Amino acid sequence: MKLFLPLLLALSGLLTPAQALPTEPQLAGKAYMLYDFSSQQILVEHNANERVAPGALTKLMTAYLVFGALRDGNLSLRRQVTPTQYALRLQSKEPRMFLQAGQEVTVDDLLHGLIVQSANDAARVLAEAVAHHELAFADLMNAEARRLEMRDTHFVNASGVDEAGHYSSAHDLMLLATALLRDFPDLIPRYARRQYTYNGIEQYNANRLLWLDPHVDGLQAAQVDGLGFSLITSAQRGQRRLLALVIGAATAGLRDSASQRLLNHGFREYEAILLYRSQQPVKAMRVWKGTADQLDIGFVADRYVTIPAGARERLSARLETLEPLVAPVNREQQVGILHLALDGKPWLDAPVVALQRVPLANVFARGVDTIRLLFR
């Protein structure tokens, strides 16, 4: 079925001549990636699947598990935690929030230490608060990584200290960052804090773009001996959010400038357009053997597509649906794919789902539809 998007001008079937896509920036970094959170599209990637030492970017997973424990009621921000001697055994260069053995600290303070100060002692104490021991917490981290389909990732600690068997990739870290934004939007504003004071010691967020770009609101910076400087950054302009990840720049300055270039490239060279609102029907489909003979299909969240700026007239769409659609059909069950093409070439495939539930009909109605299907 050919479907033209409601916000686009109807195309005559003749596409404009193919035009070049925006030239990707060449950056100083071992790996980098630019992702449009609004449309769930990768705009730029380089060495995205190469395994690297994630360093402090590991703390994104530590935060993800702590946020989950808060959501599930297994932890509270006001809970007092007493750091163990094990958690406070840090090397001299490890970042810390200067916790004291035997001195209680709230989970809220620990989260600020983890996120704003990138404190390794905070990461270890939070790991113990969730799983009683950092090694058990690492098992939870790996289980969550598998659930998120982070296929090139394995964790052995909560802080990101470089150890054998502790690795990830740009692609996997981007999956993790998007999961944080998607699953815990109420807790994400902590990443925008520029400084935090604990025990009278003020420390500043290592993400310098929080000072340089008013649109930046997180997430995490890292430094790994032998690899260099890394940063994953979130920035929002209007309704559009981009994530930029740079791994292994030679200096913090090169890392910051590369991250800013990625963000500027995405906002300047591309635009995100709204295809359909949440719950807006794309089509009404015929349903067989169900209590209803039709159901609306579409998207459960606003569906955007990101394209080169000014390329709307070069975009077309084709809806492919599952035929025949036989009950029972569950709400949010995938029933089709919206194929988007730019200049006639595949651009994005967006799964389309059922917007209502259609239970199985009674025996008589099912029998009638069985006969009808034979003569389709």
N, C-alpha and C positions, 0 to 999 in steps of 0.2 A: 504494500500500500504506500503510495506517495503522499507525504504530509508536508505542507509548508508551514513554517512557524508563524503564529499569529502576529508577532511583532515585526515581521519582515515584510517587505514589499513582495507581492506575488512575482515569482520568476517566470519567465517565458519558456524555460527549459534550456535556454542558452546561457551558459556561464560566461562571465568576463574572462579574458585571457588570464592564465595562471600568473600570479604575482609572487615574488620572493617573500619568504617569511622574514621577520626581523632578524638581523644578524646577532648571534649570541655573543655576549661579552667574553673575552678571554681574560681569565682572572688568575691571580697568584694564589694557588692553593692546590693541595693534593687531590681534593674532591670538592665539588660544590653542587648546589641544587636550588632551584627556585620553584615554589609550589603555590598555586592559587587555591586557597582554602575555600573560597566561595564556590568555585566550579569543580574542585577536586581534580585539577589538572596540573601535570608537571610541565613547566614552561622552559626550563633549562636544567640540564644535568650533565655532569662530568665525573667519570669514575664513581658513579653512584653506588655500585655494588661491591666495590673493593673494600675488604676488611681492614679496619684501622682501630687503633686504640682510642676509645671515645673520651677518655679523661672525665672531666666534670660533667660532660653531657650525659653521663650515666645517671646523674641526679634527676634527670627528667623521669626515669623509671622509678627511682626512689620516691619522688613526689607523687607519681601516678598511683603507686600502691598505698601510700599514706592517704591520699585523697579518697581512694576506694574504701579504706578502713573508716575514714570519717563518714563517708556516705552510708556505709552499712551499719553504723553505730558501734563498731568495734573500737573506736577511738574517739576522743573529743578534744577540741582545741584547748579546753580548760584543764585537761588531765595533767597532773604533775608527774614527771618522770625523773628518776634518780639515775644519773649516768654511772655506768660501771667502769672499773679500771680498764677493762678490755676496750671499751669504746673510746677511751681517752688516750690510748697509746698511739700517739701520732709522731711521724717523723718531723724534723725541725721545719721543713719547708711546706708542710701541708697546711692549707687554709683552714682556719678554725674560728669559732665564735667564743673561744676561751671559757668553755664550760669547766666547772669544778667538780671533782669527785665528791659524791655525797651531797651536793647542793641541788635541790630539786629545780626543775625547769619545766615550763609548760610546753605542750605540743605546739601551741601557737608560736612561742618564741623559737622553738626548734625549726619550724617551717620557715620562719623568716631567716634564720641562720642558714638553712639549706638553700633557699632560693636567692636571697639578696646577697649574702656573704659567701655563698658556695662553700660552706663550712663542712669539712670532713667529719669533725666530731658530731655535728648535728645529724649528718647522714647515718652514722653508726648508731647513735642513740635512738633515732627514729626506727631504724631497722630492728633494734632490740624491742622497742615498744610494740611493733607490729608482730614480730615473729620470734621474740625472745633471744634470738642469736643471729648475727649477721650472716652466717652460713645458711641457716634456714631461710632467711630473707632472700638470699641469692637464689634459692630454689624457687621461691615465689616469683622473683623477677624473671627467671627463665620460663616459667609456666605462662606468665603474662605475655612474654615476648612471643611464645609459640601461638598464643591465642590471637595476637595482633598480626601474625604472619610475618614476623621479623626473622627472616630465614638466614641471615648472615650475622646473627647476634648471639653472644653467650656472655653472661655476667658471672663474676665470682665474688664481687663485693658491692657495697651500696654507695661508695663514695667516688669511684672512678680511678682509684690508685691503679697504676699500670701493673698488671700481673699476667702471668702466663694463662692463656685461656679466656682472657677478658677482652672482647672485641665486639665491634658493630660495624655498620656501614652508613654512608650518607642516606641511602634509601630507607634503611630501617629506622634511623634516628628521625627522619622526616615522618615516617609512619607514627612513631611514638609522640612526636610533638603535635601532630594533628589529632591524635587520640586524646591528648591532654586538653586541647582546645574544645574538642567536640564533647567530651564526657564530663568536664568539670569547669564550665564557663564561669561559675560563681567564684571559684577559687583562683582562677587565672590572674586577676588583677594584682595579686601579690608579686608577680614577675615584673611589674612596672615600677616597683619601689626602687629609688636610687640609692638609699642608704638605710641602715638599721643600726641601732645602738643596743648593746647588751652588756650588762655589768660595767656600764660607764665607758665602754669602748665602741666608738663609732667606726663603722666600716662601710665602704661604698660598693655598689654593684659594678661588677667587671664589664658589664655590657655598656660600653661608652656611647652607643647609638641612642641610649635613653636620653642623653644630653644633647646629641647632635641632630636628631630627627624627631620632631614633635609627634609624628605618626607611629613611632616605635613604642611598643608596650611589653616587651619581653624578648627572649626567654632566658638563654643560658650561654655563658662563655666558658672556655676551657683552655688549658695549656698542658701539653704532654711533652716530656723530655724526648727529644729525637724526632718528634712529629711536628711540633710547632703550635700555633694558636688556632683555635676553632671558635665558632660562634653560630648559634642558631637564633634567628631574629624573627619576631612577628611584628608586622606593621599593618595598620588599618587606615584606609582613606575612604571616607564615605561608608558605603555598605561592603566594600571590598577589602579582603584581608589576604596578604601575601606572607609566605614564610621563606626566608632565605637562610641557607646553610653553607658555611665555608669551613672546610677542615684542612688543617696543616699549612696555614700561611706562615711565612718566615718570621713575621713580627706582628704584634698586636695592631699596629697601625695599618699594615697591609690587610690584615683580616677585617678590620673595620671598614676600610675603603672598599674592599671587594664585596662585603655584605651590602654596603650602601649602593654600590653600582648595580648589584642584582635587583635590589628593591626598586631603584629608579628605572631600570630597564623594564621590569614587569609592569609598573604603573604607567610608564610613558608609552611603551610599544604595544601594549595589549589593553583590551577592554573586556569586561565581563558583562554580558547581556542576559537579562532574565528571559528564559524560555517559557516557563510555566510557574504559577504560584503553587504553594502547597495545597493539595487537595483539588486543584483545578483539573477538570477532566480533559484528557488529551483525546479520548475517544470513548464511545459507549460500545462495549463488546457483547456479542451474542454468547449466552451461556446455555449449555445443554444439561439436562437432567438435574436442574437446580430448582430451588424454591422461587427464584426470579429468573427471567429469561435474558436479562441484560445487567451489566454492571459497568460502572465508570472506571477507567484506568488512567493513571497519571503518576504523580510523585508525592511522597509524604512530606517532603520539605521543598522549599523554593529551589528550582532547578536552573542553574546558570550555566552558560558556556563562555569560555574565554577564547577570544580570537584576536588576531592582529588589529590594531586600531584602524577603524575605517573600512573594515572588511565585511560588514553586515550583508551587503548585496551579493557577496561571494559565497554565502552560506546557504545550504539546502538541507532538507531532512527527509528521511524515509522511516516510517514506522513498520516494524516487523512484529507480528503478534503470533501467539500460540493458537493455532487453529486445528481442530475445533477445541474450544475451551469447555471442559466437562467438570461439573460440580463433583465434590465440594471444592470451593475456592476460598482460601483464607485471605483476610485483609493483609495487605503488604506482600502478598505472594507475587513473585515476578511472573508476568504474563507476556512480556514483550521487550523489545529493545528499540530505542530511538537512535537511528544511525544518522549522525551529522557529518556532512561533507563540506570541505572548503575547496573551492575551485574544482569540484568534482572528485576530490581525493578524500579518503576517510580521515576524519578529524577527531571525533569523539563518539563513543557508544554509551548511551545512558539507559540503564535498566528501567523499565516501566512496570509498575505494580498495580494490583487490584486495590481500589479505594474503598470497596465494601466487601463484606463476607457474604458468600452465597452457599448455604447449606445444601445438602443432598435432598432432592424432592422425594415424594412417596413413590411406591412401587409402580403405580399406574402411570404417573407422569414420566417416570424414568423410561417405562416401556414405550410410551408414545414417542419420546425423543430418540430412543434407540432406532425405531422404525424410520423416523425422519432423517436421521443421520445416514441411513443406508441409501437414501435417494438424493443426498446433497451433490 
